[in-house]
Amino acid sequence: MRNDEETTILCNTLASSPRLAAYVDALTILLSEDDDSDYDEDDNDDSEDEHSAHEDMDWSAVAHALERTVNLRYLNVHINNASSAAVAWVLDACTFQLRRFHCDFDWDSNLVRFLAKQRELEDLYIQDFKDEAFDTAHDPSGQIPLSTQSLTLGAQAMPKLSTLECTFSEAAMALVPGRPITHLKTCFSRTEINAKRNEMHDLLSKVGLSTRPLKSLDIADSSYAEQFSMELLTAIVDTKSLVGELRHLGTFVLPVGGREASSSRLQLYGRLMQFPKIQSIEFDVSEWQPPPSSPPASRALAGELRLYNPSIQKVVFVHNFDRNAVTVMNGLIRADPDLNSELLWREC
């Protein structure tokens, strides 16, 4: 469905036809500025319905449809226009137990109540998070306001969660400890270097409290700097609980320049040698001029890396918004334009 009217019609149909709604196990709702925009989701279910709608989406119709889809297992709600994201109330009457839930909803009491009831959820993407609980951590009274308590997810929620993607590191700090997280993608919230260092140490200490060994860790940044990137990699190496099982790492600055940069790259490769099972890595090369985007340049850098880290089979070079991947097959390094590098962290 490519407009709000058709989406509303379908939702009303599901709401009025419980027998039909019971067959729906996957649903995607996409609000986009462009009716023809494409949405690429890592989902192999042929039964998934995809809907693109405008900002005047009839959320009441969506709520009624979700109430009827009692066997829903995969739900994606992405809001890519100026519509309000404070619509998690559509989940209030839902009884289904999801395995995957990707949403752009605001982090509010409605979303928290829904997540608190999810016992089978394995894969979660959230775009928003309220961190008042962290702000009150240093409150001399030691008391968390009631408004904040309603935004705090209990430790018993989502006991099977293994894959977490969140745009705020505070969300990772809150959700990883005590849960079997093996795949994590998040982003630094701070920009000032000292604040970011504190954030880094807090994040890694919390990530180390997952009940299962981490296999994939991708930490994005609003701006990448070589010195901090090396500090981050060193801090990960020093967090012993993270080293043994990691298969994927991102995103680190690949030093550029002459002899000094070559020495820095060797230091980076030396750090990576501490990860015995590393298979894929992402490098930011935005400072490279010209960028190593040609197949020969990408293959040469990947070959240099593999001299020290032969277990690495896939390398992604990120230059601003361009991503170039190389893979190793039968000992040969080749450019791989077909590799979906955005999802590489999920696949290891």
C-alpha beads as a LAMMPS data file, in Angstrom:
LAMMPS data file: protein, C-alpha beads

348 atoms
347 bonds

1 atom types
1 bond types

-500.0 500.0 xlo xhi
-500.0 500.0 ylo yhi
-500.0 500.0 zlo zhi

Masses

1 110.0

Atoms # bond

1 1 1 0.000 0.000 0.000
2 1 1 1.400 3.376 -1.043
3 1 1 -0.929 5.950 0.513
4 1 1 -2.772 6.637 3.730
5 1 1 -6.206 5.863 2.302
6 1 1 -5.243 2.364 1.199
7 1 1 -3.466 1.744 4.487
8 1 1 -6.542 2.811 6.423
9 1 1 -8.750 0.566 4.290
10 1 1 -6.510 -2.418 4.942
11 1 1 -6.323 -1.688 8.673
12 1 1 -10.103 -1.407 8.850
13 1 1 -10.362 -4.710 6.983
14 1 1 -8.083 -6.425 9.483
15 1 1 -9.952 -4.851 12.389
16 1 1 -13.293 -6.129 11.100
17 1 1 -11.998 -9.563 10.047
18 1 1 -10.398 -11.350 13.009
19 1 1 -10.018 -14.561 11.022
20 1 1 -8.058 -12.771 8.287
21 1 1 -6.015 -10.773 10.797
22 1 1 -4.965 -13.970 12.537
23 1 1 -2.976 -14.961 9.420
24 1 1 -0.798 -11.833 9.532
25 1 1 2.581 -12.488 11.137
26 1 1 4.601 -9.570 9.718
27 1 1 3.676 -5.954 9.131
28 1 1 5.564 -2.830 8.066
29 1 1 4.110 0.665 8.255
30 1 1 6.182 3.397 6.631
31 1 1 5.389 7.091 6.736
32 1 1 7.442 8.858 4.105
33 1 1 7.566 12.234 2.393
34 1 1 7.792 10.424 -0.934
35 1 1 5.137 7.922 -1.973
36 1 1 7.670 6.110 -4.128
37 1 1 10.391 5.848 -1.507
38 1 1 11.845 2.402 -1.100
39 1 1 12.147 0.660 2.217
40 1 1 14.702 -2.076 2.638
41 1 1 14.231 -4.292 5.657
42 1 1 16.215 -7.367 6.570
43 1 1 13.264 -9.740 6.486
44 1 1 12.791 -12.906 4.477
45 1 1 9.109 -13.397 5.309
46 1 1 7.056 -13.455 2.115
47 1 1 3.930 -12.777 4.140
48 1 1 4.976 -9.289 5.206
49 1 1 2.640 -6.439 4.276
50 1 1 4.333 -3.100 3.637
51 1 1 2.486 0.192 3.842
52 1 1 3.698 3.668 2.999
53 1 1 1.574 6.496 4.288
54 1 1 1.502 10.236 4.735
55 1 1 1.490 12.270 7.914
56 1 1 -2.321 12.132 8.164
57 1 1 -2.203 8.425 8.960
58 1 1 -5.329 7.219 10.748
59 1 1 -3.583 5.825 13.810
60 1 1 -6.889 4.721 15.333
61 1 1 -7.330 2.363 12.400
62 1 1 -3.790 1.092 12.925
63 1 1 -4.503 0.503 16.616
64 1 1 -7.629 -1.514 15.845
65 1 1 -5.762 -3.590 13.258
66 1 1 -2.895 -4.317 15.636
67 1 1 -5.370 -5.398 18.288
68 1 1 -6.698 -8.039 15.878
69 1 1 -3.353 -9.335 14.553
70 1 1 -2.912 -11.637 17.509
71 1 1 -0.258 -13.769 15.789
72 1 1 1.958 -10.899 14.665
73 1 1 5.648 -11.702 15.130
74 1 1 7.464 -9.004 13.121
75 1 1 6.457 -5.341 13.316
76 1 1 8.196 -2.330 11.771
77 1 1 6.908 1.229 12.117
78 1 1 9.097 3.902 10.532
79 1 1 8.179 7.585 10.494
80 1 1 10.329 9.386 7.944
81 1 1 8.347 12.606 7.666
82 1 1 7.271 15.410 9.988
83 1 1 4.519 13.393 11.646
84 1 1 4.450 13.107 15.408
85 1 1 6.123 9.968 16.715
86 1 1 4.173 10.100 19.984
87 1 1 1.780 7.399 18.827
88 1 1 2.934 4.320 20.730
89 1 1 -0.550 4.281 22.264
90 1 1 -1.564 2.207 19.213
91 1 1 0.109 -0.719 21.013
92 1 1 -1.976 -0.463 24.191
93 1 1 -4.471 -3.209 23.339
94 1 1 -2.029 -5.548 21.579
95 1 1 -1.667 -9.094 22.861
96 1 1 0.846 -10.480 20.349
97 1 1 4.363 -11.527 21.321
98 1 1 6.858 -10.135 18.823
99 1 1 10.195 -11.605 17.824
100 1 1 11.345 -8.463 16.030
101 1 1 10.213 -4.892 16.629
102 1 1 11.684 -1.883 14.814
103 1 1 10.043 1.460 15.519
104 1 1 10.488 5.218 15.434
105 1 1 8.015 5.810 18.254
106 1 1 8.821 8.274 21.009
107 1 1 10.064 6.612 24.180
108 1 1 7.045 7.177 26.398
109 1 1 5.027 5.295 28.984
110 1 1 2.954 3.593 26.274
111 1 1 6.024 2.144 24.572
112 1 1 7.570 1.121 27.894
113 1 1 4.404 -0.715 28.951
114 1 1 4.320 -2.557 25.630
115 1 1 7.979 -3.613 25.811
116 1 1 7.511 -4.720 29.415
117 1 1 5.031 -7.348 28.200
118 1 1 7.257 -8.745 25.435
119 1 1 8.671 -12.120 26.477
120 1 1 9.745 -13.464 23.060
121 1 1 11.374 -10.337 21.592
122 1 1 14.826 -11.053 20.144
123 1 1 15.491 -8.041 17.896
124 1 1 14.738 -4.415 18.827
125 1 1 15.367 -1.116 17.043
126 1 1 14.384 2.129 18.761
127 1 1 15.046 5.636 17.536
128 1 1 14.206 7.485 20.744
129 1 1 15.104 7.111 24.400
130 1 1 14.506 9.221 27.485
131 1 1 17.395 9.152 29.930
132 1 1 15.947 10.968 32.942
133 1 1 16.920 7.980 35.061
134 1 1 20.578 8.670 34.280
135 1 1 20.164 12.355 35.103
136 1 1 18.762 11.513 38.532
137 1 1 21.567 9.088 39.347
138 1 1 23.458 11.845 41.143
139 1 1 20.398 13.309 42.867
140 1 1 21.262 13.601 46.597
141 1 1 17.752 12.456 47.498
142 1 1 18.301 9.235 45.574
143 1 1 14.638 9.275 44.559
144 1 1 13.424 8.938 40.998
145 1 1 10.320 11.002 40.153
146 1 1 7.175 9.083 39.274
147 1 1 7.254 10.515 35.745
148 1 1 10.693 8.975 35.279
149 1 1 9.699 5.648 36.809
150 1 1 7.045 5.272 34.101
151 1 1 9.807 5.562 31.474
152 1 1 12.066 2.975 33.097
153 1 1 11.886 -0.567 31.736
154 1 1 11.991 -3.295 34.351
155 1 1 14.823 -5.815 34.456
156 1 1 12.442 -8.702 33.711
157 1 1 11.273 -7.273 30.373
158 1 1 12.466 -8.752 27.063
159 1 1 14.407 -11.683 28.573
160 1 1 15.342 -13.068 25.122
161 1 1 16.578 -9.832 23.547
162 1 1 19.800 -10.574 21.640
163 1 1 19.983 -7.855 18.950
164 1 1 19.684 -4.181 19.879
165 1 1 19.971 -1.149 17.606
166 1 1 19.516 2.232 19.255
167 1 1 20.507 5.764 18.328
168 1 1 21.349 6.748 21.909
169 1 1 24.098 5.094 23.937
170 1 1 21.977 5.673 27.057
171 1 1 19.485 3.165 25.668
172 1 1 22.226 0.560 25.336
173 1 1 23.420 1.266 28.877
174 1 1 19.890 0.747 30.171
175 1 1 18.913 -2.296 28.114
176 1 1 22.051 -4.434 27.734
177 1 1 22.844 -5.334 31.383
178 1 1 21.163 -8.559 32.437
179 1 1 19.954 -9.445 28.943
180 1 1 21.498 -11.898 26.423
181 1 1 22.636 -9.204 23.968
182 1 1 25.047 -10.537 21.337
183 1 1 24.656 -7.845 18.643
184 1 1 24.682 -4.124 19.451
185 1 1 24.656 -1.032 17.267
186 1 1 24.495 2.372 18.923
187 1 1 25.902 5.896 18.731
188 1 1 27.741 8.311 20.974
189 1 1 25.491 11.053 22.316
190 1 1 28.227 13.437 23.476
191 1 1 30.420 15.622 21.281
192 1 1 32.785 17.256 23.804
193 1 1 35.835 15.006 24.044
194 1 1 36.023 14.571 27.826
195 1 1 32.290 13.945 28.076
196 1 1 32.594 11.457 25.232
197 1 1 35.421 9.638 27.020
198 1 1 33.250 9.283 30.115
199 1 1 30.391 8.090 27.938
200 1 1 32.697 5.533 26.307
201 1 1 33.793 4.051 29.626
202 1 1 30.226 3.982 30.965
203 1 1 28.964 2.316 27.788
204 1 1 31.628 -0.391 27.691
205 1 1 31.162 -1.184 31.374
206 1 1 27.427 -1.674 30.816
207 1 1 27.863 -3.632 27.584
208 1 1 30.148 -5.996 29.455
209 1 1 27.183 -6.928 31.659
210 1 1 25.337 -8.784 28.908
211 1 1 24.542 -12.333 29.988
212 1 1 26.009 -13.674 26.723
213 1 1 29.313 -12.896 24.981
214 1 1 29.055 -10.040 22.500
215 1 1 29.579 -11.059 18.860
216 1 1 29.009 -7.715 17.147
217 1 1 29.663 -4.151 18.312
218 1 1 29.119 -1.109 16.105
219 1 1 29.425 2.317 17.746
220 1 1 28.796 5.264 15.443
221 1 1 29.832 8.866 16.036
222 1 1 28.660 12.238 14.766
223 1 1 32.261 12.971 13.764
224 1 1 35.189 10.579 13.612
225 1 1 38.628 11.522 14.957
226 1 1 41.703 9.324 14.710
227 1 1 42.901 9.800 18.284
228 1 1 39.554 9.063 19.921
229 1 1 38.992 6.143 17.572
230 1 1 42.220 4.549 18.785
231 1 1 41.206 5.249 22.390
232 1 1 37.900 3.492 21.774
233 1 1 39.535 0.432 20.240
234 1 1 42.037 0.276 23.107
235 1 1 39.225 0.539 25.657
236 1 1 37.367 -2.325 23.973
237 1 1 40.532 -4.452 24.061
238 1 1 40.923 -3.645 27.760
239 1 1 37.339 -4.759 28.436
240 1 1 38.244 -8.426 28.595
241 1 1 34.652 -9.661 28.579
242 1 1 34.233 -8.213 25.068
243 1 1 37.310 -9.590 23.341
244 1 1 36.902 -13.343 23.080
245 1 1 33.807 -13.742 20.865
246 1 1 33.598 -10.512 18.841
247 1 1 33.155 -11.199 15.107
248 1 1 32.309 -7.673 13.925
249 1 1 33.608 -4.233 14.928
250 1 1 32.834 -0.719 13.777
251 1 1 33.431 2.074 13.149
252 1 1 37.084 3.140 13.420
253 1 1 39.166 5.770 11.658
254 1 1 41.752 4.290 9.308
255 1 1 44.807 6.591 9.574
256 1 1 45.753 8.373 6.353
257 1 1 49.017 9.929 5.241
258 1 1 52.678 9.022 5.046
259 1 1 55.069 7.207 7.353
260 1 1 53.400 8.420 10.559
261 1 1 49.984 7.227 9.384
262 1 1 51.481 3.898 8.365
263 1 1 52.819 3.508 11.905
264 1 1 49.382 4.403 13.307
265 1 1 47.744 1.811 11.075
266 1 1 50.170 -0.798 12.382
267 1 1 49.152 0.122 15.929
268 1 1 45.511 -0.273 14.942
269 1 1 46.189 -3.660 13.333
270 1 1 48.044 -4.680 16.482
271 1 1 44.991 -3.868 18.595
272 1 1 42.793 -5.892 16.254
273 1 1 45.071 -8.898 16.697
274 1 1 43.648 -9.156 20.217
275 1 1 40.315 -10.340 18.777
276 1 1 40.795 -14.022 17.895
277 1 1 37.452 -14.421 16.099
278 1 1 37.168 -11.082 14.284
279 1 1 35.676 -11.561 10.794
280 1 1 34.495 -8.133 9.628
281 1 1 35.249 -4.495 10.366
282 1 1 34.166 -1.025 9.257
283 1 1 36.598 1.848 8.733
284 1 1 35.897 5.542 8.301
285 1 1 38.104 6.968 5.529
286 1 1 36.431 10.361 5.165
287 1 1 39.784 12.170 5.593
288 1 1 41.376 10.278 2.734
289 1 1 41.953 12.352 -0.404
290 1 1 41.341 10.804 -2.782
291 1 1 39.175 8.238 -0.999
292 1 1 40.162 4.571 -1.412
293 1 1 36.930 3.873 -3.243
294 1 1 38.361 2.238 -6.351
295 1 1 38.546 -1.578 -6.279
296 1 1 42.384 -1.624 -6.465
297 1 1 42.706 0.819 -3.547
298 1 1 40.162 -1.034 -1.409
299 1 1 41.778 -4.383 -2.147
300 1 1 45.231 -3.020 -1.295
301 1 1 44.116 -1.713 2.103
302 1 1 42.229 -4.911 2.882
303 1 1 45.303 -6.912 1.888
304 1 1 47.478 -4.834 4.217
305 1 1 45.011 -5.416 7.051
306 1 1 44.906 -9.173 6.456
307 1 1 48.676 -9.456 6.756
308 1 1 48.136 -8.907 10.469
309 1 1 44.513 -10.028 10.825
310 1 1 43.999 -12.980 8.448
311 1 1 40.700 -13.957 10.080
312 1 1 39.014 -10.827 8.661
313 1 1 36.892 -11.727 5.631
314 1 1 34.915 -8.527 5.050
315 1 1 35.988 -4.878 5.221
316 1 1 33.771 -1.826 4.743
317 1 1 35.268 1.576 3.927
318 1 1 32.978 4.496 4.772
319 1 1 33.647 7.842 3.076
320 1 1 31.004 10.319 4.223
321 1 1 27.808 8.573 3.049
322 1 1 29.456 6.239 0.541
323 1 1 30.180 2.675 1.581
324 1 1 32.516 0.330 -0.300
325 1 1 32.934 -3.272 0.744
326 1 1 35.511 -5.908 -0.065
327 1 1 35.252 -9.585 0.751
328 1 1 37.639 -12.508 0.744
329 1 1 36.602 -15.593 -1.182
330 1 1 38.876 -18.574 -1.714
331 1 1 41.804 -16.451 -0.621
332 1 1 41.087 -13.721 -3.178
333 1 1 40.188 -10.172 -2.147
334 1 1 37.520 -8.608 -4.338
335 1 1 35.212 -5.612 -4.323
336 1 1 31.687 -6.646 -3.378
337 1 1 29.117 -4.026 -4.458
338 1 1 26.299 -6.477 -3.755
339 1 1 27.123 -6.803 -0.068
340 1 1 24.557 -5.065 2.131
341 1 1 27.152 -3.489 4.385
342 1 1 24.524 -1.669 6.465
343 1 1 23.386 -5.028 7.822
344 1 1 26.805 -6.630 8.166
345 1 1 26.830 -6.157 11.933
346 1 1 23.646 -8.225 12.183
347 1 1 24.907 -11.154 10.135
348 1 1 28.047 -12.228 11.956

Bonds

1 1 1 2
2 1 2 3
3 1 3 4
4 1 4 5
5 1 5 6
6 1 6 7
7 1 7 8
8 1 8 9
9 1 9 10
10 1 10 11
11 1 11 12
12 1 12 13
13 1 13 14
14 1 14 15
15 1 15 16
16 1 16 17
17 1 17 18
18 1 18 19
19 1 19 20
20 1 20 21
21 1 21 22
22 1 22 23
23 1 23 24
24 1 24 25
25 1 25 26
26 1 26 27
27 1 27 28
28 1 28 29
29 1 29 30
30 1 30 31
31 1 31 32
32 1 32 33
33 1 33 34
34 1 34 35
35 1 35 36
36 1 36 37
37 1 37 38
38 1 38 39
39 1 39 40
40 1 40 41
41 1 41 42
42 1 42 43
43 1 43 44
44 1 44 45
45 1 45 46
46 1 46 47
47 1 47 48
48 1 48 49
49 1 49 50
50 1 50 51
51 1 51 52
52 1 52 53
53 1 53 54
54 1 54 55
55 1 55 56
56 1 56 57
57 1 57 58
58 1 58 59
59 1 59 60
60 1 60 61
61 1 61 62
62 1 62 63
63 1 63 64
64 1 64 65
65 1 65 66
66 1 66 67
67 1 67 68
68 1 68 69
69 1 69 70
70 1 70 71
71 1 71 72
72 1 72 73
73 1 73 74
74 1 74 75
75 1 75 76
76 1 76 77
77 1 77 78
78 1 78 79
79 1 79 80
80 1 80 81
81 1 81 82
82 1 82 83
83 1 83 84
84 1 84 85
85 1 85 86
86 1 86 87
87 1 87 88
88 1 88 89
89 1 89 90
90 1 90 91
91 1 91 92
92 1 92 93
93 1 93 94
94 1 94 95
95 1 95 96
96 1 96 97
97 1 97 98
98 1 98 99
99 1 99 100
100 1 100 101
101 1 101 102
102 1 102 103
103 1 103 104
104 1 104 105
105 1 105 106
106 1 106 107
107 1 107 108
108 1 108 109
109 1 109 110
110 1 110 111
111 1 111 112
112 1 112 113
113 1 113 114
114 1 114 115
115 1 115 116
116 1 116 117
117 1 117 118
118 1 118 119
119 1 119 120
120 1 120 121
121 1 121 122
122 1 122 123
123 1 123 124
124 1 124 125
125 1 125 126
126 1 126 127
127 1 127 128
128 1 128 129
129 1 129 130
130 1 130 131
131 1 131 132
132 1 132 133
133 1 133 134
134 1 134 135
135 1 135 136
136 1 136 137
137 1 137 138
138 1 138 139
139 1 139 140
140 1 140 141
141 1 141 142
142 1 142 143
143 1 143 144
144 1 144 145
145 1 145 146
146 1 146 147
147 1 147 148
148 1 148 149
149 1 149 150
150 1 150 151
151 1 151 152
152 1 152 153
153 1 153 154
154 1 154 155
155 1 155 156
156 1 156 157
157 1 157 158
158 1 158 159
159 1 159 160
160 1 160 161
161 1 161 162
162 1 162 163
163 1 163 164
164 1 164 165
165 1 165 166
166 1 166 167
167 1 167 168
168 1 168 169
169 1 169 170
170 1 170 171
171 1 171 172
172 1 172 173
173 1 173 174
174 1 174 175
175 1 175 176
176 1 176 177
177 1 177 178
178 1 178 179
179 1 179 180
180 1 180 181
181 1 181 182
182 1 182 183
183 1 183 184
184 1 184 185
185 1 185 186
186 1 186 187
187 1 187 188
188 1 188 189
189 1 189 190
190 1 190 191
191 1 191 192
192 1 192 193
193 1 193 194
194 1 194 195
195 1 195 196
196 1 196 197
197 1 197 198
198 1 198 199
199 1 199 200
200 1 200 201
201 1 201 202
202 1 202 203
203 1 203 204
204 1 204 205
205 1 205 206
206 1 206 207
207 1 207 208
208 1 208 209
209 1 209 210
210 1 210 211
211 1 211 212
212 1 212 213
213 1 213 214
214 1 214 215
215 1 215 216
216 1 216 217
217 1 217 218
218 1 218 219
219 1 219 220
220 1 220 221
221 1 221 222
222 1 222 223
223 1 223 224
224 1 224 225
225 1 225 226
226 1 226 227
227 1 227 228
228 1 228 229
229 1 229 230
230 1 230 231
231 1 231 232
232 1 232 233
233 1 233 234
234 1 234 235
235 1 235 236
236 1 236 237
237 1 237 238
238 1 238 239
239 1 239 240
240 1 240 241
241 1 241 242
242 1 242 243
243 1 243 244
244 1 244 245
245 1 245 246
246 1 246 247
247 1 247 248
248 1 248 249
249 1 249 250
250 1 250 251
251 1 251 252
252 1 252 253
253 1 253 254
254 1 254 255
255 1 255 256
256 1 256 257
257 1 257 258
258 1 258 259
259 1 259 260
260 1 260 261
261 1 261 262
262 1 262 263
263 1 263 264
264 1 264 265
265 1 265 266
266 1 266 267
267 1 267 268
268 1 268 269
269 1 269 270
270 1 270 271
271 1 271 272
272 1 272 273
273 1 273 274
274 1 274 275
275 1 275 276
276 1 276 277
277 1 277 278
278 1 278 279
279 1 279 280
280 1 280 281
281 1 281 282
282 1 282 283
283 1 283 284
284 1 284 285
285 1 285 286
286 1 286 287
287 1 287 288
288 1 288 289
289 1 289 290
290 1 290 291
291 1 291 292
292 1 292 293
293 1 293 294
294 1 294 295
295 1 295 296
296 1 296 297
297 1 297 298
298 1 298 299
299 1 299 300
300 1 300 301
301 1 301 302
302 1 302 303
303 1 303 304
304 1 304 305
305 1 305 306
306 1 306 307
307 1 307 308
308 1 308 309
309 1 309 310
310 1 310 311
311 1 311 312
312 1 312 313
313 1 313 314
314 1 314 315
315 1 315 316
316 1 316 317
317 1 317 318
318 1 318 319
319 1 319 320
320 1 320 321
321 1 321 322
322 1 322 323
323 1 323 324
324 1 324 325
325 1 325 326
326 1 326 327
327 1 327 328
328 1 328 329
329 1 329 330
330 1 330 331
331 1 331 332
332 1 332 333
333 1 333 334
334 1 334 335
335 1 335 336
336 1 336 337
337 1 337 338
338 1 338 339
339 1 339 340
340 1 340 341
341 1 341 342
342 1 342 343
343 1 343 344
344 1 344 345
345 1 345 346
346 1 346 347
347 1 347 348
